[in-house]
Every structure is written in C-alpha cells, then in structure tokens.
Amino acid sequence: MSRKVTIECKSCKKEVEVTQSSKFKRKYCDPCSAKNKKEWKEWEKNRWKLTVDDCEDDD
C-alpha cells in the first residue's frame, strides 16, 4: 500500500512530498532518485574497467 508522505531529501535537503510504500522508507525526492539511478547504471556499466590502482588506500 502506497501513501503520500513529506520527507527531507538527503541529497538536495528540500522538503518534498513523495509516494512511499509501507515496506521501504524514501530518502530522496523523485528528481534526485532518478539522477542517482542514472549514475548507478553508468557506474555499473563501466565497473569492469576499475583497477586496484583506482581504489583509495586507508593507511
């Protein structure tokens, strides 16, 4: 069951009304969510190019 709720987007910090299911809490507004999804798909498509040298060292 979906319902309308008001959240503060973790990305743009705006207070927006979004449709949320009872199972998962929304963290992002619709535009930021779409942007994150697009960036994730780009990263996922190119992750095979990632090498050990690209990773940061925590020392």
CHARMM internal coordinates of N, CA and C (Angstrom, degrees):
IC EDIT
DIST 1 N 1 CA 1.4493
DIST 1 CA 1 C 1.5286
ANGL 1 N 1 CA 1 C 109.35
DIST 1 C 2 N 1.2975
ANGL 1 CA 1 C 2 N 116.81
DIHE 1 N 1 CA 1 C 2 N 129.14
DIST 2 N 2 CA 1.4673
ANGL 1 C 2 N 2 CA 122.05
DIHE 1 CA 1 C 2 N 2 CA -179.18
DIST 2 CA 2 C 1.5185
ANGL 2 N 2 CA 2 C 109.95
DIHE 1 C 2 N 2 CA 2 C -101.35
DIST 2 C 3 N 1.3129
ANGL 2 CA 2 C 3 N 114.82
DIHE 2 N 2 CA 2 C 3 N 150.79
DIST 3 N 3 CA 1.4647
ANGL 2 C 3 N 3 CA 119.80
DIHE 2 CA 2 C 3 N 3 CA 177.00
DIST 3 CA 3 C 1.5187
ANGL 3 N 3 CA 3 C 109.60
DIHE 2 C 3 N 3 CA 3 C -148.81
DIST 3 C 4 N 1.3114
ANGL 3 CA 3 C 4 N 116.13
DIHE 3 N 3 CA 3 C 4 N 158.95
DIST 4 N 4 CA 1.4616
ANGL 3 C 4 N 4 CA 122.23
DIHE 3 CA 3 C 4 N 4 CA 179.20
DIST 4 CA 4 C 1.5260
ANGL 4 N 4 CA 4 C 108.84
DIHE 3 C 4 N 4 CA 4 C -86.32
DIST 4 C 5 N 1.3242
ANGL 4 CA 4 C 5 N 116.29
DIHE 4 N 4 CA 4 C 5 N 130.11
DIST 5 N 5 CA 1.4602
ANGL 4 C 5 N 5 CA 122.38
DIHE 4 CA 4 C 5 N 5 CA 176.77
DIST 5 CA 5 C 1.5230
ANGL 5 N 5 CA 5 C 109.14
DIHE 4 C 5 N 5 CA 5 C -136.43
DIST 5 C 6 N 1.3129
ANGL 5 CA 5 C 6 N 115.66
DIHE 5 N 5 CA 5 C 6 N 158.08
DIST 6 N 6 CA 1.4589
ANGL 5 C 6 N 6 CA 121.47
DIHE 5 CA 5 C 6 N 6 CA 176.23
DIST 6 CA 6 C 1.5217
ANGL 6 N 6 CA 6 C 108.24
DIHE 5 C 6 N 6 CA 6 C -102.65
DIST 6 C 7 N 1.3371
ANGL 6 CA 6 C 7 N 115.89
DIHE 6 N 6 CA 6 C 7 N 126.80
DIST 7 N 7 CA 1.4663
ANGL 6 C 7 N 7 CA 121.39
DIHE 6 CA 6 C 7 N 7 CA 179.64
DIST 7 CA 7 C 1.5158
ANGL 7 N 7 CA 7 C 109.58
DIHE 6 C 7 N 7 CA 7 C -129.25
DIST 7 C 8 N 1.3308
ANGL 7 CA 7 C 8 N 115.92
DIHE 7 N 7 CA 7 C 8 N 163.64
DIST 8 N 8 CA 1.4629
ANGL 7 C 8 N 8 CA 120.62
DIHE 7 CA 7 C 8 N 8 CA 170.19
DIST 8 CA 8 C 1.5229
ANGL 8 N 8 CA 8 C 106.22
DIHE 7 C 8 N 8 CA 8 C -102.58
DIST 8 C 9 N 1.3206
ANGL 8 CA 8 C 9 N 116.56
DIHE 8 N 8 CA 8 C 9 N 119.29
DIST 9 N 9 CA 1.4608
ANGL 8 C 9 N 9 CA 122.01
DIHE 8 CA 8 C 9 N 9 CA -178.41
DIST 9 CA 9 C 1.5283
ANGL 9 N 9 CA 9 C 109.67
DIHE 8 C 9 N 9 CA 9 C -64.44
DIST 9 C 10 N 1.3178
ANGL 9 CA 9 C 10 N 117.20
DIHE 9 N 9 CA 9 C 10 N 131.54
DIST 10 N 10 CA 1.4693
ANGL 9 C 10 N 10 CA 121.01
DIHE 9 CA 9 C 10 N 10 CA -179.17
DIST 10 CA 10 C 1.5208
ANGL 10 N 10 CA 10 C 112.64
DIHE 9 C 10 N 10 CA 10 C -72.85
DIST 10 C 11 N 1.3233
ANGL 10 CA 10 C 11 N 117.12
DIHE 10 N 10 CA 10 C 11 N -17.64
DIST 11 N 11 CA 1.4483
ANGL 10 C 11 N 11 CA 120.34
DIHE 10 CA 10 C 11 N 11 CA -178.72
DIST 11 CA 11 C 1.5310
ANGL 11 N 11 CA 11 C 112.11
DIHE 10 C 11 N 11 CA 11 C -91.32
DIST 11 C 12 N 1.3292
ANGL 11 CA 11 C 12 N 116.38
DIHE 11 N 11 CA 11 C 12 N -55.84
DIST 12 N 12 CA 1.4724
ANGL 11 C 12 N 12 CA 119.68
DIHE 11 CA 11 C 12 N 12 CA -175.36
DIST 12 CA 12 C 1.5286
ANGL 12 N 12 CA 12 C 112.99
DIHE 11 C 12 N 12 CA 12 C -98.65
DIST 12 C 13 N 1.3312
ANGL 12 CA 12 C 13 N 117.86
DIHE 12 N 12 CA 12 C 13 N -5.64
DIST 13 N 13 CA 1.4747
ANGL 12 C 13 N 13 CA 124.50
DIHE 12 CA 12 C 13 N 13 CA 176.69
DIST 13 CA 13 C 1.5269
ANGL 13 N 13 CA 13 C 114.22
DIHE 12 C 13 N 13 CA 13 C 64.45
DIST 13 C 14 N 1.3439
ANGL 13 CA 13 C 14 N 117.47
DIHE 13 N 13 CA 13 C 14 N 15.26
DIST 14 N 14 CA 1.4594
ANGL 13 C 14 N 14 CA 120.63
DIHE 13 CA 13 C 14 N 14 CA 177.29
DIST 14 CA 14 C 1.5155
ANGL 14 N 14 CA 14 C 109.37
DIHE 13 C 14 N 14 CA 14 C -86.41
DIST 14 C 15 N 1.3194
ANGL 14 CA 14 C 15 N 116.46
DIHE 14 N 14 CA 14 C 15 N 150.06
DIST 15 N 15 CA 1.4462
ANGL 14 C 15 N 15 CA 120.52
DIHE 14 CA 14 C 15 N 15 CA 174.66
DIST 15 CA 15 C 1.5223
ANGL 15 N 15 CA 15 C 107.98
DIHE 14 C 15 N 15 CA 15 C -91.64
DIST 15 C 16 N 1.3272
ANGL 15 CA 15 C 16 N 117.00
DIHE 15 N 15 CA 15 C 16 N 120.33
DIST 16 N 16 CA 1.4588
ANGL 15 C 16 N 16 CA 122.23
DIHE 15 CA 15 C 16 N 16 CA -174.53
DIST 16 CA 16 C 1.5252
ANGL 16 N 16 CA 16 C 110.29
DIHE 15 C 16 N 16 CA 16 C -134.72
DIST 16 C 17 N 1.3187
ANGL 16 CA 16 C 17 N 114.42
DIHE 16 N 16 CA 16 C 17 N 158.57
DIST 17 N 17 CA 1.4571
ANGL 16 C 17 N 17 CA 120.41
DIHE 16 CA 16 C 17 N 17 CA 175.77
DIST 17 CA 17 C 1.5263
ANGL 17 N 17 CA 17 C 108.32
DIHE 16 C 17 N 17 CA 17 C -100.09
DIST 17 C 18 N 1.3343
ANGL 17 CA 17 C 18 N 116.60
DIHE 17 N 17 CA 17 C 18 N 126.27
DIST 18 N 18 CA 1.4578
ANGL 17 C 18 N 18 CA 122.22
DIHE 17 CA 17 C 18 N 18 CA -178.26
DIST 18 CA 18 C 1.5192
ANGL 18 N 18 CA 18 C 110.13
DIHE 17 C 18 N 18 CA 18 C -130.62
DIST 18 C 19 N 1.3222
ANGL 18 CA 18 C 19 N 115.66
DIHE 18 N 18 CA 18 C 19 N 160.36
DIST 19 N 19 CA 1.4495
ANGL 18 C 19 N 19 CA 121.15
DIHE 18 CA 18 C 19 N 19 CA 174.08
DIST 19 CA 19 C 1.5152
ANGL 19 N 19 CA 19 C 107.64
DIHE 18 C 19 N 19 CA 19 C -89.10
DIST 19 C 20 N 1.3238
ANGL 19 CA 19 C 20 N 116.34
DIHE 19 N 19 CA 19 C 20 N 127.55
DIST 20 N 20 CA 1.4594
ANGL 19 C 20 N 20 CA 121.13
DIHE 19 CA 19 C 20 N 20 CA -174.60
DIST 20 CA 20 C 1.5196
ANGL 20 N 20 CA 20 C 109.67
DIHE 19 C 20 N 20 CA 20 C -129.21
DIST 20 C 21 N 1.3198
ANGL 20 CA 20 C 21 N 116.15
DIHE 20 N 20 CA 20 C 21 N 138.24
DIST 21 N 21 CA 1.4640
ANGL 20 C 21 N 21 CA 119.42
DIHE 20 CA 20 C 21 N 21 CA 175.40
DIST 21 CA 21 C 1.5255
ANGL 21 N 21 CA 21 C 108.37
DIHE 20 C 21 N 21 CA 21 C -83.25
DIST 21 C 22 N 1.2988
ANGL 21 CA 21 C 22 N 116.68
DIHE 21 N 21 CA 21 C 22 N 162.31
DIST 22 N 22 CA 1.4610
ANGL 21 C 22 N 22 CA 119.82
DIHE 21 CA 21 C 22 N 22 CA -179.20
DIST 22 CA 22 C 1.5268
ANGL 22 N 22 CA 22 C 111.34
DIHE 21 C 22 N 22 CA 22 C -74.43
DIST 22 C 23 N 1.3379
ANGL 22 CA 22 C 23 N 116.85
DIHE 22 N 22 CA 22 C 23 N -15.91
DIST 23 N 23 CA 1.4585
ANGL 22 C 23 N 23 CA 121.08
DIHE 22 CA 22 C 23 N 23 CA -178.21
DIST 23 CA 23 C 1.5238
ANGL 23 N 23 CA 23 C 112.75
DIHE 22 C 23 N 23 CA 23 C -81.00
DIST 23 C 24 N 1.3254
ANGL 23 CA 23 C 24 N 117.46
DIHE 23 N 23 CA 23 C 24 N -42.67
DIST 24 N 24 CA 1.4647
ANGL 23 C 24 N 24 CA 121.81
DIHE 23 CA 23 C 24 N 24 CA -174.17
DIST 24 CA 24 C 1.5198
ANGL 24 N 24 CA 24 C 110.56
DIHE 23 C 24 N 24 CA 24 C -123.66
DIST 24 C 25 N 1.3371
ANGL 24 CA 24 C 25 N 115.78
DIHE 24 N 24 CA 24 C 25 N 135.63
DIST 25 N 25 CA 1.4622
ANGL 24 C 25 N 25 CA 121.89
DIHE 24 CA 24 C 25 N 25 CA 176.37
DIST 25 CA 25 C 1.5218
ANGL 25 N 25 CA 25 C 108.93
DIHE 24 C 25 N 25 CA 25 C -85.99
DIST 25 C 26 N 1.3245
ANGL 25 CA 25 C 26 N 117.04
DIHE 25 N 25 CA 25 C 26 N 133.80
DIST 26 N 26 CA 1.4661
ANGL 25 C 26 N 26 CA 121.27
DIHE 25 CA 25 C 26 N 26 CA 178.40
DIST 26 CA 26 C 1.5218
ANGL 26 N 26 CA 26 C 109.08
DIHE 25 C 26 N 26 CA 26 C -79.90
DIST 26 C 27 N 1.3306
ANGL 26 CA 26 C 27 N 116.11
DIHE 26 N 26 CA 26 C 27 N 141.22
DIST 27 N 27 CA 1.4590
ANGL 26 C 27 N 27 CA 122.31
DIHE 26 CA 26 C 27 N 27 CA 177.09
DIST 27 CA 27 C 1.5129
ANGL 27 N 27 CA 27 C 112.07
DIHE 26 C 27 N 27 CA 27 C -113.31
DIST 27 C 28 N 1.3509
ANGL 27 CA 27 C 28 N 116.60
DIHE 27 N 27 CA 27 C 28 N -21.12
DIST 28 N 28 CA 1.4561
ANGL 27 C 28 N 28 CA 121.23
DIHE 27 CA 27 C 28 N 28 CA -173.53
DIST 28 CA 28 C 1.5220
ANGL 28 N 28 CA 28 C 110.94
DIHE 27 C 28 N 28 CA 28 C -127.00
DIST 28 C 29 N 1.3334
ANGL 28 CA 28 C 29 N 115.98
DIHE 28 N 28 CA 28 C 29 N 151.04
DIST 29 N 29 CA 1.4596
ANGL 28 C 29 N 29 CA 121.02
DIHE 28 CA 28 C 29 N 29 CA 174.63
DIST 29 CA 29 C 1.5327
ANGL 29 N 29 CA 29 C 108.64
DIHE 28 C 29 N 29 CA 29 C -72.66
DIST 29 C 30 N 1.3136
ANGL 29 CA 29 C 30 N 117.19
DIHE 29 N 29 CA 29 C 30 N 168.32
DIST 30 N 30 CA 1.4665
ANGL 29 C 30 N 30 CA 121.08
DIHE 29 CA 29 C 30 N 30 CA -176.37
DIST 30 CA 30 C 1.5352
ANGL 30 N 30 CA 30 C 113.30
DIHE 29 C 30 N 30 CA 30 C -59.65
DIST 30 C 31 N 1.3510
ANGL 30 CA 30 C 31 N 119.60
DIHE 30 N 30 CA 30 C 31 N -46.18
DIST 31 N 31 CA 1.4805
ANGL 30 C 31 N 31 CA 118.94
DIHE 30 CA 30 C 31 N 31 CA 179.41
DIST 31 CA 31 C 1.5366
ANGL 31 N 31 CA 31 C 112.78
DIHE 30 C 31 N 31 CA 31 C -63.06
DIST 31 C 32 N 1.3405
ANGL 31 CA 31 C 32 N 117.63
DIHE 31 N 31 CA 31 C 32 N -42.13
DIST 32 N 32 CA 1.4691
ANGL 31 C 32 N 32 CA 120.73
DIHE 31 CA 31 C 32 N 32 CA 179.87
DIST 32 CA 32 C 1.5233
ANGL 32 N 32 CA 32 C 110.11
DIHE 31 C 32 N 32 CA 32 C -68.62
DIST 32 C 33 N 1.3061
ANGL 32 CA 32 C 33 N 116.72
DIHE 32 N 32 CA 32 C 33 N -37.13
DIST 33 N 33 CA 1.4521
ANGL 32 C 33 N 33 CA 121.41
DIHE 32 CA 32 C 33 N 33 CA 178.20
DIST 33 CA 33 C 1.5316
ANGL 33 N 33 CA 33 C 110.52
DIHE 32 C 33 N 33 CA 33 C -62.35
DIST 33 C 34 N 1.3153
ANGL 33 CA 33 C 34 N 116.67
DIHE 33 N 33 CA 33 C 34 N -43.80
DIST 34 N 34 CA 1.4685
ANGL 33 C 34 N 34 CA 121.02
DIHE 33 CA 33 C 34 N 34 CA 178.84
DIST 34 CA 34 C 1.5266
ANGL 34 N 34 CA 34 C 110.77
DIHE 33 C 34 N 34 CA 34 C -65.01
DIST 34 C 35 N 1.3358
ANGL 34 CA 34 C 35 N 116.76
DIHE 34 N 34 CA 34 C 35 N -40.17
DIST 35 N 35 CA 1.4690
ANGL 34 C 35 N 35 CA 121.37
DIHE 34 CA 34 C 35 N 35 CA 178.63
DIST 35 CA 35 C 1.5313
ANGL 35 N 35 CA 35 C 110.33
DIHE 34 C 35 N 35 CA 35 C -63.97
DIST 35 C 36 N 1.3327
ANGL 35 CA 35 C 36 N 117.46
DIHE 35 N 35 CA 35 C 36 N -44.34
DIST 36 N 36 CA 1.4619
ANGL 35 C 36 N 36 CA 121.48
DIHE 35 CA 35 C 36 N 36 CA 179.13
DIST 36 CA 36 C 1.5233
ANGL 36 N 36 CA 36 C 111.33
DIHE 35 C 36 N 36 CA 36 C -63.20
DIST 36 C 37 N 1.3158
ANGL 36 CA 36 C 37 N 116.00
DIHE 36 N 36 CA 36 C 37 N -40.26
DIST 37 N 37 CA 1.4608
ANGL 36 C 37 N 37 CA 120.64
DIHE 36 CA 36 C 37 N 37 CA -179.84
DIST 37 CA 37 C 1.5330
ANGL 37 N 37 CA 37 C 110.40
DIHE 36 C 37 N 37 CA 37 C -64.27
DIST 37 C 38 N 1.3329
ANGL 37 CA 37 C 38 N 116.33
DIHE 37 N 37 CA 37 C 38 N -41.77
DIST 38 N 38 CA 1.4727
ANGL 37 C 38 N 38 CA 120.92
DIHE 37 CA 37 C 38 N 38 CA 179.30
DIST 38 CA 38 C 1.5287
ANGL 38 N 38 CA 38 C 110.35
DIHE 37 C 38 N 38 CA 38 C -64.72
DIST 38 C 39 N 1.3404
ANGL 38 CA 38 C 39 N 116.60
DIHE 38 N 38 CA 38 C 39 N -44.28
DIST 39 N 39 CA 1.4666
ANGL 38 C 39 N 39 CA 120.26
DIHE 38 CA 38 C 39 N 39 CA 179.65
DIST 39 CA 39 C 1.5293
ANGL 39 N 39 CA 39 C 110.91
DIHE 38 C 39 N 39 CA 39 C -64.10
DIST 39 C 40 N 1.3340
ANGL 39 CA 39 C 40 N 116.97
DIHE 39 N 39 CA 39 C 40 N -38.87
DIST 40 N 40 CA 1.4567
ANGL 39 C 40 N 40 CA 120.56
DIHE 39 CA 39 C 40 N 40 CA 179.60
DIST 40 CA 40 C 1.5258
ANGL 40 N 40 CA 40 C 110.17
DIHE 39 C 40 N 40 CA 40 C -64.66
DIST 40 C 41 N 1.3288
ANGL 40 CA 40 C 41 N 117.57
DIHE 40 N 40 CA 40 C 41 N -42.63
DIST 41 N 41 CA 1.4614
ANGL 40 C 41 N 41 CA 120.76
DIHE 40 CA 40 C 41 N 41 CA 179.74
DIST 41 CA 41 C 1.5291
ANGL 41 N 41 CA 41 C 110.72
DIHE 40 C 41 N 41 CA 41 C -62.96
DIST 41 C 42 N 1.3347
ANGL 41 CA 41 C 42 N 117.37
DIHE 41 N 41 CA 41 C 42 N -39.62
DIST 42 N 42 CA 1.4655
ANGL 41 C 42 N 42 CA 121.39
DIHE 41 CA 41 C 42 N 42 CA 177.05
DIST 42 CA 42 C 1.5296
ANGL 42 N 42 CA 42 C 110.53
DIHE 41 C 42 N 42 CA 42 C -62.35
DIST 42 C 43 N 1.3312
ANGL 42 CA 42 C 43 N 115.52
DIHE 42 N 42 CA 42 C 43 N -46.12
DIST 43 N 43 CA 1.4579
ANGL 42 C 43 N 43 CA 119.41
DIHE 42 CA 42 C 43 N 43 CA -179.64
DIST 43 CA 43 C 1.5244
ANGL 43 N 43 CA 43 C 110.02
DIHE 42 C 43 N 43 CA 43 C -64.34
DIST 43 C 44 N 1.3192
ANGL 43 CA 43 C 44 N 117.45
DIHE 43 N 43 CA 43 C 44 N -44.17
DIST 44 N 44 CA 1.4570
ANGL 43 C 44 N 44 CA 121.72
DIHE 43 CA 43 C 44 N 44 CA -178.35
DIST 44 CA 44 C 1.5306
ANGL 44 N 44 CA 44 C 111.62
DIHE 43 C 44 N 44 CA 44 C -61.35
DIST 44 C 45 N 1.3313
ANGL 44 CA 44 C 45 N 115.93
DIHE 44 N 44 CA 44 C 45 N -37.74
DIST 45 N 45 CA 1.4580
ANGL 44 C 45 N 45 CA 121.17
DIHE 44 CA 44 C 45 N 45 CA -179.82
DIST 45 CA 45 C 1.5355
ANGL 45 N 45 CA 45 C 111.43
DIHE 44 C 45 N 45 CA 45 C -67.51
DIST 45 C 46 N 1.3387
ANGL 45 CA 45 C 46 N 116.84
DIHE 45 N 45 CA 45 C 46 N -32.32
DIST 46 N 46 CA 1.4658
ANGL 45 C 46 N 46 CA 121.19
DIHE 45 CA 45 C 46 N 46 CA -174.74
DIST 46 CA 46 C 1.5303
ANGL 46 N 46 CA 46 C 113.86
DIHE 45 C 46 N 46 CA 46 C -106.78
DIST 46 C 47 N 1.3248
ANGL 46 CA 46 C 47 N 118.57
DIHE 46 N 46 CA 46 C 47 N 6.73
DIST 47 N 47 CA 1.4654
ANGL 46 C 47 N 47 CA 119.24
DIHE 46 CA 46 C 47 N 47 CA -174.18
DIST 47 CA 47 C 1.5248
ANGL 47 N 47 CA 47 C 113.27
DIHE 46 C 47 N 47 CA 47 C -66.75
DIST 47 C 48 N 1.3216
ANGL 47 CA 47 C 48 N 116.94
DIHE 47 N 47 CA 47 C 48 N -22.06
DIST 48 N 48 CA 1.4607
ANGL 47 C 48 N 48 CA 119.13
DIHE 47 CA 47 C 48 N 48 CA 179.12
DIST 48 CA 48 C 1.5249
ANGL 48 N 48 CA 48 C 111.58
DIHE 47 C 48 N 48 CA 48 C -64.64
DIST 48 C 49 N 1.3395
ANGL 48 CA 48 C 49 N 116.90
DIHE 48 N 48 CA 48 C 49 N -18.27
DIST 49 N 49 CA 1.4631
ANGL 48 C 49 N 49 CA 121.25
DIHE 48 CA 48 C 49 N 49 CA 179.26
DIST 49 CA 49 C 1.5265
ANGL 49 N 49 CA 49 C 112.43
DIHE 48 C 49 N 49 CA 49 C -81.19
DIST 49 C 50 N 1.3261
ANGL 49 CA 49 C 50 N 117.50
DIHE 49 N 49 CA 49 C 50 N -12.93
DIST 50 N 50 CA 1.4591
ANGL 49 C 50 N 50 CA 122.87
DIHE 49 CA 49 C 50 N 50 CA -176.97
DIST 50 CA 50 C 1.5275
ANGL 50 N 50 CA 50 C 110.57
DIHE 49 C 50 N 50 CA 50 C -65.61
DIST 50 C 51 N 1.3189
ANGL 50 CA 50 C 51 N 116.71
DIHE 50 N 50 CA 50 C 51 N 132.98
DIST 51 N 51 CA 1.4607
ANGL 50 C 51 N 51 CA 121.36
DIHE 50 CA 50 C 51 N 51 CA 178.60
DIST 51 CA 51 C 1.5239
ANGL 51 N 51 CA 51 C 109.31
DIHE 50 C 51 N 51 CA 51 C -119.30
DIST 51 C 52 N 1.3082
ANGL 51 CA 51 C 52 N 116.46
DIHE 51 N 51 CA 51 C 52 N 170.16
DIST 52 N 52 CA 1.4614
ANGL 51 C 52 N 52 CA 121.42
DIHE 51 CA 51 C 52 N 52 CA 178.82
DIST 52 CA 52 C 1.5247
ANGL 52 N 52 CA 52 C 110.09
DIHE 51 C 52 N 52 CA 52 C -61.94
DIST 52 C 53 N 1.2980
ANGL 52 CA 52 C 53 N 117.73
DIHE 52 N 52 CA 52 C 53 N -34.22
DIST 53 N 53 CA 1.4652
ANGL 52 C 53 N 53 CA 121.93
DIHE 52 CA 52 C 53 N 53 CA -179.31
DIST 53 CA 53 C 1.5249
ANGL 53 N 53 CA 53 C 112.19
DIHE 52 C 53 N 53 CA 53 C -65.20
DIST 53 C 54 N 1.3467
ANGL 53 CA 53 C 54 N 117.92
DIHE 53 N 53 CA 53 C 54 N -23.46
DIST 54 N 54 CA 1.4542
ANGL 53 C 54 N 54 CA 121.48
DIHE 53 CA 53 C 54 N 54 CA -179.71
DIST 54 CA 54 C 1.5241
ANGL 54 N 54 CA 54 C 112.50
DIHE 53 C 54 N 54 CA 54 C -77.78
DIST 54 C 55 N 1.3264
ANGL 54 CA 54 C 55 N 117.25
DIHE 54 N 54 CA 54 C 55 N -19.65
DIST 55 N 55 CA 1.4587
ANGL 54 C 55 N 55 CA 121.93
DIHE 54 CA 54 C 55 N 55 CA -176.96
DIST 55 CA 55 C 1.5304
ANGL 55 N 55 CA 55 C 110.45
DIHE 54 C 55 N 55 CA 55 C -81.78
DIST 55 C 56 N 1.3359
ANGL 55 CA 55 C 56 N 115.56
DIHE 55 N 55 CA 55 C 56 N 149.33
DIST 56 N 56 CA 1.4546
ANGL 55 C 56 N 56 CA 120.24
DIHE 55 CA 55 C 56 N 56 CA 179.11
DIST 56 CA 56 C 1.5234
ANGL 56 N 56 CA 56 C 109.87
DIHE 55 C 56 N 56 CA 56 C -85.84
DIST 56 C 57 N 1.3070
ANGL 56 CA 56 C 57 N 116.23
DIHE 56 N 56 CA 56 C 57 N 148.43
DIST 57 N 57 CA 1.4570
ANGL 56 C 57 N 57 CA 121.88
DIHE 56 CA 56 C 57 N 57 CA 178.41
DIST 57 CA 57 C 1.5237
ANGL 57 N 57 CA 57 C 108.44
DIHE 56 C 57 N 57 CA 57 C -97.18
DIST 57 C 58 N 1.3257
ANGL 57 CA 57 C 58 N 118.56
DIHE 57 N 57 CA 57 C 58 N 135.09
DIST 58 N 58 CA 1.4669
ANGL 57 C 58 N 58 CA 121.62
DIHE 57 CA 57 C 58 N 58 CA -176.96
DIST 58 CA 58 C 1.5218
ANGL 58 N 58 CA 58 C 114.07
DIHE 57 C 58 N 58 CA 58 C -90.90
DIST 58 C 59 N 1.3076
ANGL 58 CA 58 C 59 N 118.64
DIHE 58 N 58 CA 58 C 59 N 15.71
DIST 59 N 59 CA 1.4791
ANGL 58 C 59 N 59 CA 121.06
DIHE 58 CA 58 C 59 N 59 CA -178.16
DIST 59 CA 59 C 1.4926
ANGL 59 N 59 CA 59 C 112.03
DIHE 58 C 59 N 59 CA 59 C -71.33
END
COOR INIT
IC SEED 1 N 1 CA 1 C
IC BUILD
